[in-house]
């Protein structure tokens, strides 16, 4: 492909253009499929047999295009980012895509964050004090015992190890307030803060 030596910046520019084209082409295919399905009905099935993609892949493309009409698409994010959140309800889709855009998350990072949040919501990753006032949002600043908090890495699979931290009620209250400002569960927020701190070393 390359007949002459390229500078690093030139090579990076070519790569950025290729990835941009690949992302656009996924949306083009998805929109093409939606149009065909709604316009040609029974003949649409025969037409898609002529593509080299699997039936499930084509159905996923159609699903994403229908869920994300043009005004809802985030231009700075890939088709794959949108695919990661397509099964969520619309407010959650918008929340996670906004976070991914703001923090420049990769598709894999977004996937990990969504999975971690779902595990917490399903109770598979819970704070040991789930029945206490702290877990219900009522913090007693005078509490003598430190409140335990269990964290799971957001990029990890469900079998990830838990990290147990002992926090004062005052510290936990501060963390929960900060997490609420980010509209995140305190466990997800705290895990992200630890990752950022570690990245600074």
N, C-alpha and C positions, 0 to 999 in steps of 0.2 A: 504493500500500500504506500509506504513512504519511500520515495526514491532518493531523498537527500536527508542529511542529518538535520534534525529539527531542534530548536532551542526548547528549553523546558517550558517557557511561557507559551510558545506556539503550540507545543504538544498539549498543554493544559487547555488552551483555547479550543483546539479541535475536539478534545474530550468533552468539554462543556457543551459544545454545539451538538455533538452526537447524542449525549444524554438528554438534552433539550428536545431533540428531534424524536428520540425514542419515547419520551413522555407524551409528546404531542400526538405521535402516531397511535398510542394506546387509546387516547381520547377519541381520535378520528375513527378508529375501528369500532369503539363502543358506540359512538353516535351513529355510525353507519348501520350497525346492528339494530339499534333502537328504531331507526327510520324504516329499515327493511321489515322488521317484525310488525310495526304498526301499519305499514302501507301494503305489503304484499302477502301477509298472512301465511297461507299454506305454501306458497312458492318460496318464502323466506327460508324455510327449513332446507329445501334443496339447494338454495344458493349458498348457505353457510357450510354445506358439505364440501364445497369446493375450496375452502380455506384449509390451511395446514394446522390450525389450532384445534384442540380438543373441544368437545361439546361443552364440558364443564367450564373451561376457560372462557368460551364465548358467552355462556350464561352469566358468568361473573362480570364480564365486560358490560353486558346489558344491564345487570343489576346496578353497577356503579354509575353508569350513565343516567339511569332513571332516578337514582337517589340524589345525584348531584348534577342538577341542571346548571347551565353555564354560570348564572349569578352566584351559585354556592361553591363553585370550584376555587380552590386556592392556587393561584398561578405559580407561587413559589414552591409548592409541594407537588410531588409526583402523583401519577395515577395510583401507584402502589400505596402511597400514604392514604389516599381516599378509600382504597380497597380494605385497608386495615380496620377502618371504623364503619364500614358500610352496614354491618349488622346491628349497630347501636341505634338508639332513637335519635331524632334530629338534634335536640339540644346537646346530647353527648357527642355526637359527630362534630358539631361546631366547636364545642369546648376543646376536644382533643386536637382538632386540626389547628385551632387558634394557638394552642400551646406549642404544637410542633413547629408552627411557623415562627412564633415569637422566639423560641429557643433553638431554632435551626436543627431540629431532631432529624436523624435519619429514619428511614422506614422501620428498621429494626429497633431503634430506640423507642419510637412511638408504639410499636407492638408490645415491647416490654412494659412500658408505662401503663398501657391499657390493661394488659393481663394482670399486672400487680394490683391495680385498682379493683379489678373484678374479683380477684381472690380475697381482698380485704372486705369488699361488700358482701361476698358470699359467706364470710365468716371462716374461711379456710386459713386466713392469717389474721389472728386477733390478738389484741392486747390481753395479757393475763388478768388485768383488772376490769374485764368487760362488764362486770356487774356493779362496779363502783361508781361513785358520783363523777369521778374524773372521766370515765368512759362515756357518761351521758352528757358531758359538757358542763357539769357543775363542779367547779374546782374549789376545794377548801384550802385556802392559802395557809391556814394554821396547821394543816396535817403534818404530823411529825414524821411519818414513814414516807420514804421516797416512792413515787409512783413508777411501776415498771412499764416499759414500752418495748414491744417486740417489733423489729424491723425485718423486712425481707427485701433483698435487692430487686429493684423494679425491672431489671433486665433478666432476671433469673426465672427458670422454670419453676413450677409449683413445688418441686422437691428441694428448692433452695434452703440453705440453713438459715435459721433465725438468729438475729442478734438481739440479746436482751439487755436493755439499759435501765439503770435505776436513776430516776430523776426526782428532784423535789417537786412538790405540787406547784410551786411558783414557776419553776422552769417549764414544766409541762403546760401550764396555762399560757405562758408566752409562746411556746411552740404551736399550740393549738390556734392561738390568735393569728400567728404568722401564716399557718397553713390555711386558715379560713380566708385570708386575704388573697391567697393563690387558688382558692376553690378546690383544694386538694385534701384528702385524708391526711391526718398528721403523720401517719407512718410513711406515706409516699413522699411527703414534703421533707421529712427528716432524713430519709434515705438519700434523697437528691442532694440535700445540704452536705451530707457526709461525703458523697461522691465528689462534689465540687471542692470541698476542703482538701480531700486526698489528691485531687488533680493539681492543686497548687503547690504540692511538694515536689 
